[in-house]
Amino acid sequence: MKTIRIESSANAAYKRLVKLKTPSRARKEGVFLLEGERTVKELPQDWKVESLWISENYQGFIPKADAAYLLPEPLFQKAAETVHSQGILAVVYRKEMTLEEMPTAQGFWIILENLQDPGNAGTILRTADACAADGLILTKGTVDLYNSKVIRASMGSLFHIPFAEAETVEEAIDFIHEKGGQVIGTHLHTDLSYEDPDLKKPTAILIGNEGNGMTEKAAGACDQLVKIPMPGRAESLNASVAAGVMMYEVLRQRE
């Protein structure tokens, strides 16, 4: 693979790379940024790398790419998103899946409604991967799973778990119902325990916004609303913790 050395921040390809740090620009171009040797190593071979950007001090793993660029360390650090970068950055083509393409083999999905914290989304991705869920369904307003903070929090699980976007939460719930599944939402205002529903049946767990919870529309469309016990003084659970409790309850019942 031929490597092109860039010496100036005025280089057109380099200027584009810096602009791709803006999520909306990267999404518009159908790519995302992947930074660090470990994360780049975890990228499966069926994910295509558009270009590689490598610091002159980097000595590690280098995958195949359409193009590769070598940068002086100061230029690389300006393009990097993390403070202590590992010297390699990849521009990778996004993979998009429609709702109709979502796998259904396990009968186990997670719906995220307006979840906005990248750390929460990445942790839920990682837990869903550990629990062998079929995939995540995102409503509009949910954080982009190609966000760099989501990718770091998912620890590579982004590449293992399918996900698709629904226009509305009703569309996401209708999809689950069409597949013969039930939708279980976590909610503070219910007396039904999270252990009570039969989760051996095809099931989607619906997790709402971190601050406001699920919308009234979502709550009204769920088949059942359940509460996770909180005998302490906290008013609510972190969204990713609640999702984790529910996912492992699905596993517990099915085992």
Rosetta blueprint (number, residue, H / E / L):
1 M L
2 K L
3 T E
4 I E
5 R E
6 I L
7 E L
8 S L
9 S L
10 A L
11 N L
12 A H
13 A H
14 Y H
15 K H
16 R H
17 L H
18 V H
19 K H
20 L L
21 K L
22 T L
23 P H
24 S H
25 R H
26 A H
27 R H
28 K H
29 E L
30 G L
31 V E
32 F E
33 L E
34 L E
35 E E
36 G L
37 E H
38 R H
39 T H
40 V H
41 K H
42 E H
43 L L
44 P L
45 Q L
46 D L
47 W L
48 K L
49 V E
50 E E
51 S E
52 L E
53 W E
54 I E
55 S E
56 E L
57 N L
58 Y L
59 Q L
60 G L
61 F L
62 I L
63 P L
64 K L
65 A L
66 D L
67 A E
68 A E
69 Y E
70 L E
71 L E
72 P L
73 E H
74 P H
75 L H
76 F H
77 Q H
78 K H
79 A H
80 A L
81 E L
82 T L
83 V L
84 H L
85 S L
86 Q L
87 G L
88 I E
89 L E
90 A E
91 V E
92 V E
93 Y E
94 R L
95 K L
96 E L
97 M L
98 T L
99 L H
100 E H
101 E H
102 M L
103 P L
104 T L
105 A L
106 Q L
107 G L
108 F E
109 W E
110 I E
111 I E
112 L E
113 E L
114 N L
115 L L
116 Q L
117 D L
118 P H
119 G H
120 N H
121 A H
122 G H
123 T H
124 I H
125 L H
126 R H
127 T H
128 A H
129 D H
130 A H
131 C L
132 A L
133 A L
134 D L
135 G E
136 L E
137 I E
138 L E
139 T E
140 K L
141 G L
142 T L
143 V L
144 D L
145 L L
146 Y L
147 N L
148 S H
149 K H
150 V H
151 I H
152 R H
153 A H
154 S H
155 M L
156 G L
157 S H
158 L H
159 F H
160 H L
161 I L
162 P L
163 F E
164 A E
165 E E
166 A E
167 E L
168 T L
169 V H
170 E H
171 E H
172 A H
173 I H
174 D H
175 F H
176 I H
177 H H
178 E H
179 K L
180 G L
181 G L
182 Q E
183 V E
184 I E
185 G E
186 T E
187 H L
188 L L
189 H L
190 T L
191 D L
192 L L
193 S E
194 Y L
195 E L
196 D L
197 P L
198 D L
199 L L
200 K L
201 K L
202 P L
203 T E
204 A E
205 I E
206 L E
207 I E
208 G L
209 N E
210 E L
211 G L
212 N L
213 G E
214 M L
215 T L
216 E H
217 K H
218 A H
219 A H
220 G H
221 A H
222 C L
223 D L
224 Q E
225 L E
226 V E
227 K E
228 I L
229 P L
230 M L
231 P L
232 G L
233 R L
234 A L
235 E L
236 S L
237 L L
238 N L
239 A H
240 S H
241 V H
242 A H
243 A H
244 G H
245 V H
246 M H
247 M H
248 Y H
249 E H
250 V H
251 L H
252 R H
253 Q H
254 R H
255 E L
